[in-house]
Amino acid sequence: MNRTPHLIEQKLAELEQHTFYRQRFDACPHFMFFVGVAHGSDTNHSKYPYGQRLTCAYFSQNKADWYHLFSELKYTANSIVAQATKHPTIAKKMIAEFRPWENKFYKKCREIKKISLSKLTNQQLLTQYKELEYIYVKKLNSSPLIDGFALTTDTIIAQELSYFLEKKNLLKQFSTCFETLIAPTFISFLQQEEIAFLQMLGKIEQHPKNKEKLLKTHQQQFFWIQNNYVTDNILSLSFFEQRITRYTNINPNTRIQEIKRNIKEHKTKKQQLIKTLKIPKEITLLLHITDLFNYWQDERKKSTFWATHYFSLFLDEISTRTNYTLDELKYALPPEIDQILNQKIPKIELQTRQQACLLIWILDHYDITTDKRIIQLIRKEAATSSTHTQEIRGLTVSLGQASGTVKIVESVQDIHKIKKGDILVSVMTRPDYISAMEKAAAFITDEGGITCHAAIIARELRIPCIVGTRIATKVLKDGDLVKVDANHGVIKIVEKPQS
């Protein structure tokens, strides 16, 4: 992919005319660049060229705002739906098309694990890096297809189901039906880890002398589960050992069966409801694709955590060979790595990017800028009177009601704020928020749909969750007392703390 200087300036007028779907999370340009290549370019050279043809992201101090153009998300979703209408098995075929790259990616990671990077020459190190980069981007070609479909069709499904139930005089049952129909029917990678952990506890109970060995094996398999797009958070043996205390009063086999039973019940209830209500094929097709993409999205999250670890190994090694710090290298872009190894990029450039930079990806081209004027123009947000509302609405993805104190989480650095019974409010959640999410009484997000992370975890934990509010993080503040009524998709502000 080639850098085209002044590409952002050239597209500025076009970008200002668009409405964006914003996602916020912990991220740095280096690890997110691969995703941008897939979204803005590589996927459109694949067998399924329905990716977003333009995408951009803002980075500052290891936080990112990822901007999807709504028009491009709709283009992706409409393309997939059009193909699915003609070929109902299109989703399975897509997954099958990209699965070889999935296998190649994990295989390459395991190969790198066995290599002593410090013994490689600069050229050999660069070759290994480029091989992993190439495979990873090919694997990520599924990413824009997942996002384009998942971030737009949730509202279509909700609307179509609402119209259908209204005709049957069953509109009051919408929330219950919707939750049943969108419930996941697969075991997520976090559930897979929990099952493996529970199986390990069972083995420790039978053979206490093998505890250290069993813990070490588990740690080697799952040390990466709290990574993100910035930090290679290698979980230690002590982390997993301390976690054992949380399962003191839990029977491992009972809990494993509960996880598996919940998934089976989701599938059975969904099938029964579709059959009982005679839900139209148009809706069931969208639900079917959503179900498959739900799984696909979870696998994508897992691979990004692996990628953070293995690309961090390269950056760590490069840092020892150059005068760049690891934090600075996280703001170097993959196409610049050969220049980095030769120390041709000024440190001040990377340090400036750390403060604020904007990246754009368009078919086969990218550009980056630190120009504050340009960044401000793209990031500007329209003023809205709704920020003074006492009631917020969104899409229910997990039923229930809860009252509690609002805690805004904009980064993994904020999760310490969450206490038992708090209401977690975020632009969107990430797997590295899980320790906070387990304490929360409910989740509220600005963005996200029926396959988003908050939705999946809420259904696993069986707590209320409302996503897609658009304004929750703008309206709500830390300390607000709110009532979350996910049965009706409403959040009511009960009391604001006195200033």
N, C-alpha and C positions, 0 to 999 in steps of 0.2 A: 504494500500500500504506500502510495507516494504522498508526501506533504506538498500541498499547494498553497504557497504564501498568499495571504490576503483573501483566502477563500471565505472566511467568516465575514469580512467586510462586504464581499460580493453578494453574500446570501442574507445580509442584515435586513434589507427591506422586506424580503420574503418571510424571514423568521418573525418579524414584528407583526405580520398579518395573521399568524397562526395562534391557535389555542394549544397550550401544552398540558400534558398529563405529567405531574411532577412526582418523582420518587426520591425520598431522602434516606441516606444510610451512610455508615462509615465506609469510606473508600478513598483510594488514591489513584492517580491517573495510570500508573504502571499496570496495576492489576485489572483495571476497568477497560484499558485500551483494547484488549482482546475481544471484549464484549461489543465494544463500539465497532470494531472491524466486522464482526459477524452481523450486527444489526444494520450498519450502514453500507455494507458492501458484499461480503463473501457469500452470504445466504442467497443473494440475488444472482449468483453464478451457479447455484446448486440446481438440483432437479425440481425444487419447489421454490421458485424465485419470488416469494411473497413477503420478503422482509421489508422493514421500514427503509425507505430510500434516503432518509436524512434523519440524523439524530444528533443530540448534543448533550454535554454534561459540564457542570460547573464544579470546581474543586477548591476547597479552602481548609487548611489545617486538618486534613484527613477526614473531612466530611464532604459529601457529594450531593448535588441535586441533579438527578438524571431526568432530562426532558424528552418525553415522547411527543411527537406531533400527533394530535388526535386524528387528523386526516390520514396520517400514515398508519396508525393503529387500525383504523377502519378499513383502509386498503388491504391490510394483511388479513383481517377477520373476514371481510367480504370475499376475498380470493379463496380462502379456505372453505368457507361455507358454500360458495359456488361449486367448488370441486367436490365437496362432500355430497351435494345434491345429486351430482352425476355418479359419484363413486363413494358410497357410504363407508367404505373401509379405508378412506384416505388417511385418517389419523394413524391407524395401525401401520400403513405403508410408510408414512413419514418417519415414525419411530424406528421401523426396520431399516430405513435408508440411512439413518444416522447412527444406529447402534454399533456398526463396525468401528466408527471413530471413537465411540465411548470406550470400547474394549481396547483400542489402540492407545488411548489416553492413559488409562490406568496401567496398562502394560509398560508404557514409557516411563511413567512415574516410578514404578517399581524398579526399572532398570537404572534410573538416576540414583535411587536410594543406595544402590550397590557400588556406585562410582565415587571415587575420592576426587571431588572437584578440584581440590587444592593441588593435585598432581597433574592437572591438565594444563596445556599451554593456553594462551589467550584464544588462539584460533580454535582449538579443540573445545574449549569452554563455550565459545560463541556457537560452534556447530551444534553442540548438545542443546543449548538454549533455543536455537532456531528450530530444531527438530520438535522440541516440546511445544513451542509456539505454534508451529504449523498444524500439528495434530489437535491442539487445544482449540484453535479457531475453527477448525473443521467440525469438531464436536459441538462447539457453541453455535453452529448454524441453526440449531433448533431453537435458540433463545428468542429471536425476533418472532418466530412462528408462535411460540408459546405466549409471549407477551401480547402480541397483536390480537390473538384470539381471546386470551383470558381477560384482558383489560377492557374489552368492549362488549363481548357477548353476554357477560353476566347481566347487564341491564336489559338486553334483548330477551334473555330467558325469563327474567323477572316480569317484564311487561307482557310477554306472550302467555305466561302461566297465569298472570293476573286476569287477562282478558278471557282466557279459557275458563277459569274458575268462576268468574262473574257470570258467564253464560249459564253455568250450572248452579247458580245461587250458592256458591261455596266460597265466596271471596273472603269470608271471615277465617277460613282455614288456610289462607295463603302462606302465612309465616311457617306454620307447621309443615305444610306440603313442600314449601321451598327448601326448608332445612333438610327434610328427608331426601329430596331429589338431588341435592348437591353434596351430600355427605360422602367423604372419600371411601373408596372400596379397596384401598391398598395400604400396606404397612410402610410408613415413612421411614427415612433413614434414622431419625431420632428414636422412633419406636424400635427399629432393628437393633440400635445400640442398647436400648433399655432391655430388650429381650435377651441379648447377649450378656448383659450385666447380671440379669436375674439368673440366667443359666450358670454363670460363674459363681454366684452366691450359693446356688444349690450344690455345686461341686466343692466349694470351700466347706460347706456344712458337712459333707460326706468325708472330705479329706482335708482337715485343717492345716496339715503340714505343707500342703501345696498352695497355700494362700498367696504367698509372694510371687510364685511362678505364674499362677493364674491371673493375678492383678497385672503383672508385667505384660502378659500376652494381650490382655484386654486393652491396656494402655497403648501398646504398639498398634493395635487395630483401630483405635478410636481417639487418639490424641488430638485430632483435628476438628472435632465436632463444634468447637466454639470459635473457630476462625471467622474472619470477615474479609472484606476487600482491602484491608489495611494491615491487620496484625496476624502474624503466624503465632497463634496462641497455643503453644504446645502444652497440653495438659499433662501434669506430672502424675507419678504413681500416688503421691499423697492426696491429690485431688480425688482420685477414684476410691482410695482407701477411706477418706473422710465421708465420701458419699454413701458408704455402706451403712453408716449410722442412720441414714434416712429410711432405710428398709428394715429396721430392727423388728417392727411389728407386722411386716408384710411377708406372706408366704409366696416365695418366688414362683412356684408352679401355678398358684391361683392367679397371680397377677399376669403371668404370661397368657393363661387361658382367657383372662378378661380382655386383654388387648386383641387377641385373635377373634374372640367372640363378638366384640364391638364391630370389627370390620365386617364379619360375616352378617351380623344383624343389619348393618347399613345397606349391604347389597340386597338382602332379602326384603327389607322394608321398601327399598327403592323399586324393586321389581314388582312387588305386590301393589304399590300405589299406582305405578304406571298402568298396570293391568286393570285394577279396580276402577280407576277414573277414566280409563281409555284415553290417555294423554296422546295428542296428535303426534304423528311421526316427525313433523318439523321440530317439535320441542325435544322429543326423545333423541333425535340425531344430535342436537346441540349438547344435550346432557351426556351422551355417549362420548363425544369428542372431549368435552370438559373433563370427564372422568379419566380418560387416557392422558390428557394434557396435565391433569393434576399430578399424576405419577411422574410424568416427564419433567415437570417443573421441580419436583422434589429431587429428582436425580441431578438436575442442573445445579441446584444449590449444593448438593454433596460435592460435585466436581469442582465448583468454584472454591470450596474450602481446601480441597486437595491442591488446586492450582496455587492458591496463596502460599501453601507450605513449600511446594517444590520450586516455584519461581523465587521465593524468599531465599532458598538455598543458593541460588545463582547470585542474587543481589548481595547476600552476605559475603560470598566469595569475591565478587567484584569489588566490594567495599574494602576488603583487605588488600587488594592489588592497586587501588587507586586512592586519591585523597578525598573521595566522596564518602559522606556518611550514608548509612542505610536509609535514614529518613529522606535525604536528598535524592537518593536513587529511586525512591518510590514516586518521585515526580519527573523521572526520566521516562521517555516513551520507548517501547520495544524496538521501533526502527532506529533508535539512537544508540542502542547498546554497543555497537561496534565503535562509535565515536566516544562513548563513555569509557570503554576499555583503553582507548588511546588518549583519554582525558582532554578531548577537544571541545567539550561543552563547558562553558564557565560555570563555576559553582553558584555564582550570583543569579544565573538564569534559573537554576533549579530552586534556589531559595525564594526567588520572586514568585515562581509558580506555586510554592507552598502557601503563600499568602492568598493568592487568588488566580485562577486560570480557567479558561473556557476551551473545551475541545469540541470539534464538529467532525462528523463522519458522513461522507457522501460517496456514492459508488466509486471505489478505487482511489479515493482521495480523502485526506484529512488535513486539519489545520488546528493550531493552538495559539491562543493569545493571552497576554496578561494585561492588555489595554483596559483600564478601569471603565472608560467611557463605553466601550463596546459591551463589556460584561454587564454593566448597569442597564443598558438598553434591552438586552435579551432577558435579563432576570427581573425586570420591572413587573410588578403585579398590580392588576387593576384594583382600585379601591372598591370595597363592598360594604354596604350598609348592614349586611347580615351579621357582621362581627359584633353587633350589639344585641343580637337575639337572645332570648331566654330558652329557646328550644332548637335543637339541632336534629336533623334527620339524615338517615343513611340507609344502607342495605344490610338487613339482618342476615348473618351467616351462621349464627349459633343462638338458639333461643334462651330466654331466661330474663330475670330482672335482678338488678343489684344497685345498691347505693354505696357511695364511698367518696373518698377524697381524690381529686384529680392530681396526677403526677405526669408532667410532660416529659417524654423521653425522645430526645433528638439524636442520641448517640448511645453506644454501649457504655460510654463514660457516665451516662445518667442513670443506669439501671440500679445503682445503689440507693436511689431515692425511693424506690418502691418498697412499701411495707405491706404486711399481710392485710388484705381487704381494700387496698387502694385501687383506683381506676386508672389503668395504664392508657395514656393518650399519646399517639405518635402519628407522624406522617404515614409510616408503614412500619411493620415489625420485621425483625430478622432473627434467624436461629440463634445468634449470639445474645439475644435478649431473654433466652429461655428461663434463666434463673429468676428473673424478675416476673416473667409471665406466670410462673407457677405460684407466685404470691398474690397476684392481682385478682380482684373480684370480677373484673370485666375488661374488655379491650375496646378502644375506639380509635379508628384511624381516618386520616384524611383521604387516603387513596386505597386501592386494593379492591379485589373482587372475590368471587366465590372460590377461586383457587389460590388466593394469597396466603402467605404464611400465617397471619393472624387468624384467618378463618380455619385453617387446618388445625392449629394448636388449640383454638377455642373449642372446637368440636371434640378434640382428644381429651381436653380437661373438663369438658361439659360446663363451660361458663359462658355468659352472654358476650356477644361480640357484634358490633355494628361497624361496617367499613364504608369507605367511599363517601364520607360526610363532606369532603372538600374543605371544610372550614374549622374543624374541631380544634386543631392546634393554634388557630388564630383567635377563636372565641374563648376557649377555656384557658385557665391559668392554674399554676400550682396552688393547691389549697382550696380550689372551688369544690363545693359539695354538690354532687350531681346524682340523679337517678337515671340509670340506664334501663330502658324498657325495650329489650331486643325483640320482644313478642310483637311490637308495633314499629320497630325501627326508629325509636325516639330517645333522645337524651335531653333531660330537663335540668336546668341549673336551679338547684334548690337554694343555695346560699353562696355568696362570694365573701371572702374574708375582708374585714375592714382594713383599709390601708392606713 
